[in-house]
Amino acid sequence: MAGVYISYPFCAQKCSFCNFASDVAPAASRQRYERALLSEVRGHRWEWQPETLYLGGGTPSLMPLEYLAELLETIPAKVISEATIECAPGTVTREKAEAWKKSGINRVSLGVQSFLRNELQLTGRRHTPEMVAADLALLRDTGLGNLNLDLIAGLPEQTAASWEESLDWIERLMPPHASIYLFESDEDSRLGKELLSGGVRYGAAKMPSDDRAAEFYERARVRLAKMGLARYEISNFAQRGFESRHNLKYWQLEPYVGFGVDATSFGNGRRWSNPDTLLSYLDRQKPEPIATDPAEEHFFVGLRLDAGIEPSAAEWERFRLPIERWIQEGMLERAGARLRLTLNGVLLSNEIFQEFLDVH
């Protein structure tokens, strides 16, 4: 079954590490975008009934409730089994939670990133650990217990001790799903630009090394497993039955359609993306679909899953050399007909994935 992604690219503040197509914007810009987004969804020709829905951004929890209800009413929802909304901690209210549940939303993902005040302040986040705990209690009390918490390994001033403290909070709050992302420097973010220029703002001079960040990630994997949160994808851990059904579509190459700024779509062997700036999106520039290579997609996307992939005979032959190389280096392992990343391979996954592009 297929999925729907909706982008709401507005935030209360821009995080120093963020390179997403999101930003702070005046009310007039938000309202203009909301009209354009609603028009895009209404104008879509639905070839299938969506099974999952994901509201991302940005901070879609800032979306006016009346508008959200109108937007969701335009989407065929007869068979939607999972509808997720991303939230910034501190933006949850009882009125919102009750309205979300009434509109069909049944999963909430909170972008916590860290539970340490100094780490949060350096990234531009304004919440506190207590706010996160209060949000989870409110959501659970409203009946929204399918929850995810995000953490980032490798933030400025992060230490082994502070990382353990963030993991302690995860254990204390016990969400059924957690996401652990390794920090990636990007030249389009304020922190990334500072790192490239050798500056010190946003904590750029206090970044843990890549090796230390990898150690943090591995420590999280071990601790989360003990909490009953098993890794099912490089960055995602869940109790059985609480895996993100929508995100699994990306890695299993199931079709989905995206609406809004920088939203991507996939189906029938093609990918296409909406414009990545607010102005170009509002100008309604039509995206051009790009044909994909099914074998490359299978390896580049599917190997992210902890279960790995089952290559076809043609794929085994086409990618024989990179497969053999990475197996010899201990980054890939073969189990019968399946191929998967090893524990070490997970930490070098981007480098490994590149080897399966443009191999003919």
N, C-alpha and C positions, 0 to 999 in steps of 0.2 A: 504494500500500500504506500501511498505517497504522503508527502508532508508539505507544510506551508511555513515559511519564515517571513516575519514582518519586522522591518527595521524602524526603530524610533531613535534617531541619532542625536538626542539632546540630553544633556547632563546638567546637574546643579553646579558642578565644577569639573574642569578637565584634569585628569590625573597626569602626573609628570611622565609616566612611562607609556601612556596610551598613544597608539598609532592608528586607532580605529577612526572611521569616518563619522566622528561624533564631536559635539562641541556645545558650549553654552550659547544660547541664542535668545533674542528678544521675543516677546509674546507674538508679535506680528509675523515673524519668520516661522515660528512653530505652527501658528494657525494656517499659514499659507501651505506649509508642508502637509499638515493634516488633511487639508482639502485635496491636495494632489495625491496623497497616498490613498485616500478613500476612492478617488476617481480611478486610480490604477487598479485597485482590487475589484471595483464594480465593473470595470471594462474587461476583466480577464475572462477568457473562454475556458471554462472548466471541463477538462477532458476526463477527469476522475474525481472521486470523492476523497478528500484528504483524511488521513488517519491521525496525523499529529500536527500540532501547531506550536510555533516557538516565537515569542515576542522578545526580540533582542535589541541591542543598541550600542551605545547610548544607555539610557535609563528609562525603559518603558513604564516603570512603576510611577513615573511622573505624568503619564498620559491622563488627561481629564477623563473621569469615569464615564461621563455621558458619551464622549467621543469613542472611548474604547468599546462600549456596548454597541454603538452604531457600526463601528468597524467590524466587530466580530459577527454581527448579524449578516454581513455581506458574504461570509465564507460558508460554503456548504459544511455543515457540522453534524450530519447524521451519524457518522461513524468515527468521529474524533475520540480517541481513547486517552490521549495525553495532550494537554495544553499547558505550556510553560511560560512564565513571565519572569524576566530578569529584574532584580531589584538592587538598589543601593541601600545598605543598612541605614536605618533611620528614616526611610521614606515610607515605611509600612504603617498604616493606621487600621483600626477596626473597620471603618467605613470602606476603605479600599479592599481589605481582605474579604469582607462579605460580598462586595460588588464583584470582585474577581471570581469568587466561587459561584455566584449566581450566573455569571456570564459563561461558565464552563471551564474556567481555568482550574486545574487540579495539581499543578506542580509549580514551585517557586524556587528560583536560584538566586542566592545572595552573593554579590561580589565582595567578599570580606577582605581578601588579599593578605591580611595580617591581623593579629590580635594585639600587637604591640603599638602603643601610642606614638612612640618616636618614629617607627617605621611608617605608620600611617600618615603622620604629619609631613614627612619628607616626600611622600607620593602625592600629597594634596587631598587625602581622604579626611573626612571630618567625623567619622563615627568612632565609637568606643566599643570595647568588648561587651559592655553591659547593654548597649543598644542592640547588638546582634542577638544576645540572649533574650531580650525583651521582644524583638521581632519574631524569633522562633516560637516563643511561648504564645504570642498573639496568633500567629498563623496556625499553630497546632490547635489552639482553642477554637479557632474558626472552622476547623476541619480540613485545613490545608497542611497535611503532615508529610506529603511527598516533597522533601526539601533537599536542596544542594547548597553546599558552602564552598566557595573558591578560595584557594590560597596560592600565593606565588613564592617559589623558592628562588632566592638570590636577590632580594630587595636591598636597597642601601641600609647599612648598619645592622643587617641581619647576622646573627651569630648562631652557633649551635644551641646555646642556651635559649635564645629568643625563639628559635624555631621549635624547640621542644615545648615552649610555653604556648605557642599557637596550636600545636598538636594536642596539648593538654586541653585546650578549649574545645577542640573538635571532639575529643573523647568525652568531655563533660556534657556537651550539647547533643551528641549522638545523632547527627543527621543520617538518613539512610543513604545519602550520596555525598561524595566530596570530590572536588577537582583540584589537582595539584599541577600548576603550570611552572615550568622552568622559565625564569626571566630571560627574555630575549631583547637585546638592545636594538633599537630601530632608529634610523636617522631622522624619521619623521616625527618622533616624539621629543619633547623638551629634554628629558633625561638622556635620550640617545644622542642628541646634538651636543649636549654638555660632555658626554663621555668621549665623543669623537674629537672635540676641541681641547680635551684635557682640562676642562673646567671643574669646578667644585660644587656648583649649585645643585639643588635637589638631591644632595647626598652622593654625587658622582664620585667623590674622592673616597667614599666609604663603602664601595661595592665589594661583596665577597667574590672570590675568584670563581671561575666556571667549575673548577673541581669541587670547591666547597658547596656550591649550589647543587651539584650533582649528588654530593653526600647528603644534603638536606632532603632531596627528592627520594633517595633510597631509604633514608630513615623514615620518611613519611609512608612509603610503601609497606615497610615492615610493621610500623605501628598501626596503620589503617587495617592491615590484614588481621591483626589481633583484635581489632574492634569489630570485625565481621564485614569490613568493606574491602572486597576483593577487586583488584585491578582488572578491568575488562577492556580498556583502551589506554594508550600511553598516559593520558592525563586524567583518566576518570576511574573512580572507585565506587563500588556500590554494594549494598546488601542484595542478595539474590532477589530478583523481581523488581528492583528499583533502578535498573539501568535506564539511561535516557533513551527512550524509544525513538525520539526525533533525531538525536545526534547519531544514533546507530545507522540511520538511513544514509548519512554522509559516507560512512566507512564501509557500508555494504552495497554502495552504489545503487540505492533505490531512488526513484525520482522525487524531486521536490521543486517548489516554485517559491521565489523570493520577491517580496514587494518592498519598495522604499530605497533610500540611498544605499548604494554599495551592496545591495542584496544580490545574491547569486542564485541561479536556477540550474537544474540538471534533469535531463530526460531524453530518451531516444538517442543516446550516444552523443549528446551535445551539451555544452555549458554556455551560459550567457550571464552577464552581470549588468546591473543598473549603474548609472554614473555614480562616481564616488565623492561628488561634492553636492552640496545643497542646491547651488545655483544651476549646475548642469542637470540635476534631476528635475528641478522645477521647470526647466526648458523642455522637459519630456523628450530628451534624446533617446531614440530607440536602440536597445542593445542588439548587437549582431551575434547570433549563435555561432559557436566554434565547435567543430567536430573534434571528438576526443579519440584517443587510442585506447581501446578497451583493455588491452594487456597492461599498458603503462598505468592506467587508472587502477587496475586490480592490485598491482604491487604498491603503487605510491600511496593509495588510500587504505587498502585492505590490511597491509602489514602493520598498521597502527593498532589493530585489534590484538588483544592478548592471545586469542585463539589462533591468530595468523590466518593464512589463506591456503587454499588447495589449488595450486596452479594446474593448468591444463598441460597436456603433453607438449603442445606447441610452445607454451610459455616456459616450460622447463628447458626446452632446447634454445629458445631465443635468448633467455637470460642466464644460460648455463655458466658463462664466465664470471659475471658478478655474483651469482649465487655461490659458486665454488669458492671464490675469493673471500666472501664474508663468512662462509662456514668455516674456512680454514683459520680466519682471524677471530673466531669465537663470537661473532656478532649475529649470525643466523644459525638456526638449527632445524634439521629435518626430522620429522616424526611421521614415518609412513608416507602418505600422500600430502602431508601438510608441511608448510614452511612458516616459521615464526621468528621474531626477534628474540635473542637471548636477553638476560638482564643487562649485560653490558651493551648490547645492541640498542636497547631502548634509549640509552643516553647519547648515542650517536645516530639516532634515527634519521635526522634530516640529511646527513651525509650519505647514509646508506640508500635512502629513497632516491636521491639524485642519480644514483648509478643505474636506475631502471628507466630513466628517461632517454629517449632518442637512441635506444638500442635496437638495431634491426638485423 
